[in-house]
């Protein structure tokens, strides 16, 4: 009389699709064994999917069969034993070698003949087809949800799953804190560990009310979901959820992260202005070192011989302060300019409509490009890799423009607000220029200009478009004695000033 192992299994990933639960399987199998006079020497119970090889209890059972502790297996159906080709082939091989002499199933007939093994192979093949087909159906459903803009899975930190609409909604307690997380990191003044402490103190914790790990915070900062996109199988899709941040803020965080990830030597001293400037003579980077307790900056001279001298950090800071003073505004100028903008606020509706229409046209152009790109992909004129790369780029731009349009329509008179920000920032520049906070000097210099150069111990910079208005004014015309509205480039008439600010607003933020 053959000895049998009883094997019962239930898949953990399909709890609602089981024919019988484990308890019901065991009951049915014991009754079947009693009716058929089968000797059960051991029972093996497992809760794990069989679509992939590697089940520990199943492998243990087959190892004991190879050692001839039993000669047969009792299970509810062949799909309880195997849903993959490896495990199915292993059972067939043990039958061929005589290690397994009998397989008993209440719902399936088997004997160790060529015909019986053929039918068993078919049963294993059907089981594999079922699980493969089920996987494809699930993936197809997930892809369709993504195309509709619906996020698949548990809501990311800062959002909640809305069971009624099947969409993501902002978490009232955490949504603003996630936005704050991005804003703080974008300054470049905090490491992720420092940021974790700050944001935890503010109340941002995990779903289980635990402190977020460093990797969790890094995942948040690199997740496009927060600016309105969703990444699925390497592709970006536009989501229907409310974005927590703008695409521009997200990109700024990625730039900060890329800069911070650059390898640094252990124990290397931090210099405030290192990496900020290039040599105005040869174009090499400006490096730094400490001599006799003072920090100095100099050209690396790696390309060609260079005659540029050293400069002390304090002198360099004073040079940057001079740059900021060129674009600074005194308090009385600030007040008068802001008052003038208030007068214009009621007369710019036409220009606002034109700007909004230009954004809508760009969104439409992006949609047309995506349609054309999809047609080219379906016609196989471009590869899948080319399609995904181009689609991601166009979709990212479309989302960015749509966010600009939403912000513009929500806030209205946006160019006036940007002009006000420029004026207030110019007033802030005067305050920062007179302080001795080197980090603030560096950050503000990067805000107002690009390509800073150091030559003959003097700093030069290319002012960004909107800051060039202030930089073009001489010191005398920007003094307290001059009237701000007498400047030729400031509000000579309504239309020219408005047009300039509309053109420059995209480059300001």
Secondary structure, 3 states (H helix, E strand, C coil): CCEEEEEEECCCCCCCCCCCCHHHHHHHHHHHHHHHCCEEEEEEEECCCCCCCCCHHHHHHHHHHHCCCCCEEEECCHHHHCCCHHHHHHHHHHHHCCCCCEEEECCECCCCCHHHHHHHHHHHHHHHHHHHHHHHHHHHHHHHHHHCCCCCCCCCCCEEEECCCCEEEECCCCHHHHHHHHHHHHCCCCCHHHHHHHHHHHCCCCCCCCCCCHHHHHHHHCCHHHHCEEEECCEEEECCCCCCCCHHHHHHHHHHHHHHCCCCCCCCCCCCCCCCCEECCCCCEEEEEEECCEEEEEECCCCCCCCCCCEEHHHHHHHHHHHHHHCCCCHHHHHHHHHHHHHHHHHCHHHHHHHHHHHHHHHHHHHHHHHHHHHHHHCCCCCHHHHHHHHHHHHHHHHHHHHHHHHHHHHCCHHHHHHHHHHHHHHHHHHHHCCCCHHHHHHHHHHHEEEEEEECCEEEEEECHHHHHHHCCCCCCCCCCCCHHHCCCCCCCHHHHHHHHHHHHHHHC
